Amino acid sequence: MDISSINGNTYNNMLLQKKEKIESKSFEATLNEAVKKEDDKQLKEACKEFEQYFVNQLFKEMRNTVHNGGLIPKSQGEELFEDMLYDEYSKEISEGSGIGISDMMYKQLSKSLK
């Protein structure tokens, strides 16, 4: 496939899908390693990574519900900026108290370590 024949939205979607696969593999690898080593701290970090990914997906789905109407259409730069902004939002949320998913996962998964 010639990259010049791909339009901007298709290319962005391909990049996002690749990034999501990498993130999910990263979570899975971290979780498996934590279970193998019975590392409590690493397990907690893996749960936070999952919560960050989950919150990021929530933001993306909420953004998809907003109508893109207006006088000036969004540029690729704007869309990229929004993606990066939502990445940072989800990182900040999960670093704080989060929405509670990481705590619940940690409690459930830490039982299997003991």
WOZIPE-V618620 format. One record per residue. PSI is psi in whole degrees, 0 to 359 (999 if undefined). Layout:
BEGIN
((PSI) (PSI))
END
This chain:
BEGIN
((126) (127) (335) (341) (353) (129) (168) (316) (319) (316) (316) (318) (321) (318) (318) (319) (318) (318) (318) (321) (319) (316) (318) (323) (323) (316) (314) (317) (317) (318) (313) (319) (320) (320) (317) (315) (354) (44) (111) (317) (318) (325) (317) (320) (319) (321) (321) (321) (319) (316) (320) (315) (317) (314) (321) (317) (323) (314) (317) (317) (323) (321) (326) (341) (347) (130) (134) (32) (171) (174) (323) (122) (153) (140) (169) (327) (319) (317) (319) (317) (316) (319) (315) (322) (315) (328) (314) (320) (312) (325) (314) (320) (315) (333) (328) (220) (345) (198) (4) (351) (318) (322) (316) (317) (317) (314) (317) (314) (331) (337) (326) (342) (335) (999))
END
